[in-house]
Amino acid sequence: MKLVKIKDVILNKISGEWGEEADESNSTPVIRTANFRNNGKVDFDNLVFRNIPTHKINAKRLIDGDVIIEKSGGSPTQPVGRVVFFANSFGKTFLCNNFTSILRPDKELVFPEFLFYVLFYNHKMGKTLRFQNKTTGIINLQLDKYLESEIPLPSLAEQIQIATVLSKAEDLIAKRKEGIELLDEFVKSTFLEMFGDPVRNEKGWDKKTLKSFGQIITGNTPPRGDLENYSDNFIEWIKTDNIISSETYISKASEYLSEKGLKKARTVTVGALLVACIAGSVESIGRSAIADRTVSFNQQINAIQPSNEVNSLFLYWLFKISKYYIQNQATKGMKKILTKGIFEKIIMIKPPTKLQNQFAEIANKVEVLKAKYQKSLEELENLYGSLSQRAFRGEL
């Protein structure tokens, strides 16, 4: 497979345009990096509308098959150089903003979707990192230098085959993700049908403070100065990044405490609900997940070790559906905090245990199915990664 410079397979590099703020009625929709989805698609919701001169619109409007590349505004956690593929099925005029550029493929040399997949893969594999620089706190992509770098270029027929295979794999991944979301929606609707809105409490359930749901425990950090407090595999030390909004159970920890460290730590056992209670933004407050094993955890987490009257799955969904109510209890300063004192005084509905258990039976059956879907999704994503690597090594 031959290698070519990116610049040699594009007709134009067109800088984005910003224009002046305007309302939607008589202006042009502009795609920003905020409209870049992680899967390389354009999110056409929440577009901005700008007044832009007609001659610039004519020169810079997007056409089907364009690749939009992010050239400014990256961060250490989100390197610049993301790309999205523009496929306009609306028959409308769109521009992209000044933090982006349009790469217009030369269709006689490169299949547009193939160019997108190569550049998408490049960014995912960190190949844009060496073309980044930082000015006045903003990370930029040295686009001209990046366009001098080489990409593989098989025949057009092979390019089309590769793009088709990767597109089909993406479709399967999207459908599996949609299936997982629908399962969650089913459990949520079941909860609301059985218990009503937990904040409005239309069904008049008893309301109790969280302290009456079980033992409230705030995590801690054994002294870092003593390295013997930490180990490679004795007991997991859970942090807020192990509490993932889309996951019912905590993920595997990256750090472990030693037997010595455990004596200075706090732990919970199977069935405990771990809740993020200290965060930089209010959106991160109230995220929760269930412990399916004994773990230790840090001080950014408050845990509820439920009493025999409280079902863990019911409690998890109660928190998930009451997210905004819980967030509103946090302190209003720069750092959002739910102290143990505030946390244990939060008032929540507490229906009869028998009804909680009936809901949990349904939720648990869905969890089993969701786990199968999740495993299938991981296999599909691994397959997609493998296909990408093989494709761009000329092995597909």
Secondary structure as UniProt FT lines:
FT   STRAND          2..5
FT   HELIX           6..9
FT   STRAND          10..15
FT   STRAND          20..21
FT   HELIX           24..26
FT   STRAND          28..31
FT   HELIX           33..35
FT   TURN            38..39
FT   TURN            45..46
FT   STRAND          48..51
FT   HELIX           54..60
FT   TURN            64..65
FT   STRAND          67..70
FT   STRAND          72..75
FT   TURN            76..77
FT   STRAND          83..85
FT   STRAND          95..96
FT   TURN            98..99
FT   STRAND          100..105
FT   TURN            107..109
FT   HELIX           112..124
FT   TURN            125..128
FT   HELIX           129..131
FT   STRAND          132..135
FT   TURN            136..137
FT   STRAND          138..141
FT   HELIX           143..146
FT   TURN            147..148
FT   STRAND          150..153
FT   HELIX           156..195
FT   TURN            198..200
FT   TURN            202..203
FT   STRAND          207..209
FT   HELIX           210..213
FT   STRAND          214..218
FT   TURN            224..225
FT   HELIX           227..229
FT   STRAND          230..231
FT   STRAND          235..238
FT   HELIX           240..242
FT   TURN            245..246
FT   STRAND          255..257
FT   HELIX           259..262
FT   TURN            263..264
FT   STRAND          267..268
FT   TURN            270..271
FT   STRAND          273..276
FT   STRAND          278..279
FT   HELIX           282..284
FT   TURN            285..286
FT   STRAND          288..290
FT   STRAND          295..297
FT   TURN            299..300
FT   STRAND          301..306
FT   TURN            308..309
FT   HELIX           312..321
FT   HELIX           323..327
FT   TURN            328..329
FT   STRAND          336..337
FT   HELIX           340..343
FT   TURN            344..345
FT   STRAND          347..349
FT   HELIX           353..392
FT   TURN            393..394
//
